[in-house]
Amino acid sequence: MLQQSDIEKLEKFSRGTATREEEHYVQSLFADYEESHWLEGQLYSDWNNYLKEHPGEDRKLDHLLGRIHHLIHDREAQKQKTMARRLYRWYSAAAAILLVPVLAGGILWMGNQSGKQVPMAEERVASTLVAPLGSRIAFTLPNGTKGWLNSGTR
């Protein structure tokens, strides 16, 4: 049988006036015995004893038990939502921390690359092209002019 203190904790829990420790105790009772019918049987027997002692009152345990289960499952659902939100916030912050510097660095690098011009030779360079005998060579000068050399020419 449940102790009188357990019954009082259950009643406080169902009214919403239980302390945090009492709430954890009631939740652990239902979590430990949710699959077995031990707790439910204990509550039914205690309730029947209460009804025998107070015959004029008409109360049902199903409502109390359903309310307690509903409160526990609501809190579990809220914890799961909270965990999902925490993970989402953590991943968003990590992505922002990693992505922002990479984007900023890429933009700066692209800006530096577009500002640079290909250096052109400012001094004149003399080169000699030689076309060996029996060959013909195509060439392009630095200013874009294209030309051909016949065999045996320079």
C-alpha positions as CSV (number, residue, x, y, z in Angstrom):
1,M,0.0,0.0,0.0
2,L,1.1,3.5,-0.6
3,Q,2.2,5.6,2.4
4,Q,0.1,8.5,3.5
5,S,3.0,10.9,2.4
6,D,2.9,9.3,-1.1
7,I,-0.9,9.9,-1.3
8,E,-0.4,13.5,-0.2
9,K,2.3,14.0,-2.9
10,L,0.0,12.6,-5.6
11,E,-2.8,14.9,-4.5
12,K,-0.5,18.0,-4.5
13,F,0.8,17.0,-7.9
14,S,-2.7,16.7,-9.4
15,R,-3.6,20.1,-7.9
16,G,-0.4,21.7,-9.2
17,T,0.8,22.7,-5.7
18,A,3.6,20.2,-5.4
19,T,7.2,21.3,-4.8
20,R,9.9,20.4,-7.4
21,E,11.1,17.5,-5.3
22,E,7.5,16.1,-4.9
23,E,7.0,16.4,-8.7
24,H,10.2,14.5,-9.4
25,Y,9.1,11.8,-6.9
26,V,5.7,11.4,-8.5
27,Q,7.2,11.3,-12.0
28,S,9.7,8.7,-10.9
29,L,6.9,6.6,-9.4
30,F,5.0,6.6,-12.7
31,A,8.2,6.2,-14.8
32,D,9.3,3.2,-12.8
33,Y,6.0,1.4,-12.8
34,E,4.4,2.6,-16.1
35,E,4.5,-0.8,-17.8
36,S,3.4,-2.8,-14.7
37,H,0.0,-2.4,-13.1
38,W,1.4,-2.4,-9.5
39,L,1.0,1.4,-9.0
40,E,-2.4,1.5,-10.6
41,G,-3.5,-1.4,-8.4
42,Q,-2.2,0.3,-5.3
43,L,-4.0,3.5,-6.2
44,Y,-7.2,1.7,-6.9
45,S,-7.1,-0.2,-3.6
46,D,-6.2,3.0,-1.7
47,W,-9.1,4.8,-3.5
48,N,-11.5,2.1,-2.7
49,N,-10.5,2.2,1.0
50,Y,-11.0,5.9,0.9
51,L,-14.5,5.6,-0.6
52,K,-15.4,3.0,2.1
53,E,-14.3,5.4,4.8
54,H,-16.1,8.3,3.1
55,P,-19.3,6.8,1.7
56,G,-21.1,10.0,0.8
57,E,-18.6,11.2,-1.7
58,D,-18.6,10.1,-5.3
59,R,-15.1,10.4,-6.9
60,K,-13.4,8.4,-9.6
61,L,-9.7,7.4,-9.7
62,D,-9.6,7.3,-13.5
63,H,-9.9,11.1,-13.7
64,L,-7.1,11.6,-11.1
65,L,-4.9,8.9,-12.7
66,G,-5.6,10.3,-16.2
67,R,-4.7,13.8,-15.1
68,I,-1.4,12.7,-13.6
69,H,-0.5,10.8,-16.7
70,H,-1.4,13.7,-18.9
71,L,0.7,16.1,-16.8
72,I,3.7,13.8,-16.9
73,H,3.5,13.2,-20.7
74,D,3.0,16.9,-21.3
75,R,6.2,17.7,-19.4
76,E,8.1,14.9,-21.3
77,A,6.9,16.4,-24.6
78,Q,8.0,19.9,-23.5
79,K,11.5,18.5,-22.6
80,Q,11.8,16.9,-26.0
81,K,10.8,20.2,-27.7
82,T,13.3,22.1,-25.5
83,M,16.1,19.6,-26.4
84,A,15.4,20.0,-30.2
85,R,15.4,23.8,-29.8
86,R,18.7,23.7,-27.9
87,L,20.3,21.5,-30.6
88,Y,19.0,23.8,-33.3
89,R,20.3,26.9,-31.6
90,W,23.7,25.2,-31.0
91,Y,24.0,24.1,-34.6
92,S,22.9,27.5,-35.9
93,A,25.5,29.2,-33.7
94,A,28.3,26.8,-34.8
95,A,27.4,27.3,-38.5
96,A,27.4,31.1,-38.1
97,I,30.7,31.0,-36.3
98,L,32.2,28.9,-39.0
99,L,30.5,30.3,-42.0
100,V,30.9,34.0,-41.4
101,P,34.7,34.0,-41.3
102,V,34.9,31.7,-44.4
103,L,32.6,34.0,-46.3
104,A,34.4,37.2,-45.2
105,G,37.8,35.6,-46.1
106,G,36.5,34.6,-49.5
107,I,35.1,38.0,-50.2
108,L,38.4,39.7,-49.2
109,W,40.4,37.3,-51.3
110,M,38.2,37.8,-54.3
111,G,38.5,41.6,-53.8
112,N,42.2,41.4,-53.7
113,Q,42.4,39.1,-56.8
114,S,40.2,41.4,-58.9
115,G,42.2,44.5,-57.9
116,K,45.5,42.9,-59.1
117,Q,46.4,43.4,-62.8
118,V,48.6,41.1,-64.7
119,P,52.0,42.7,-64.8
120,M,53.2,43.6,-68.3
121,A,56.8,43.8,-69.2
122,E,57.7,47.4,-69.3
123,E,61.2,47.0,-70.8
124,R,61.7,45.8,-74.2
125,V,63.0,42.2,-74.7
126,A,64.6,41.0,-77.8
127,S,64.0,37.4,-78.7
128,T,65.1,35.4,-81.7
129,L,62.9,32.7,-83.2
130,V,64.5,30.1,-85.4
131,A,62.7,27.8,-87.8
132,P,64.8,24.8,-88.6
133,L,65.1,23.5,-92.1
134,G,62.0,21.6,-93.2
135,S,59.7,23.2,-90.7
136,R,57.3,26.1,-90.4
137,I,56.6,27.9,-87.1
138,A,53.6,29.9,-85.9
139,F,54.1,32.6,-83.3
140,T,52.3,35.3,-81.4
141,L,53.9,38.6,-80.3
142,P,53.2,40.2,-76.8
143,N,51.0,42.8,-78.5
144,G,48.8,40.0,-80.0
145,T,50.2,40.0,-83.5
146,K,50.4,36.5,-85.1
147,G,53.0,35.4,-87.6
148,W,54.6,32.5,-89.4
149,L,58.3,31.6,-90.0
150,N,59.3,29.5,-93.1
151,S,61.9,26.9,-92.8
152,G,65.5,28.1,-92.4
153,T,64.6,31.6,-91.3
154,R,65.1,33.7,-88.1
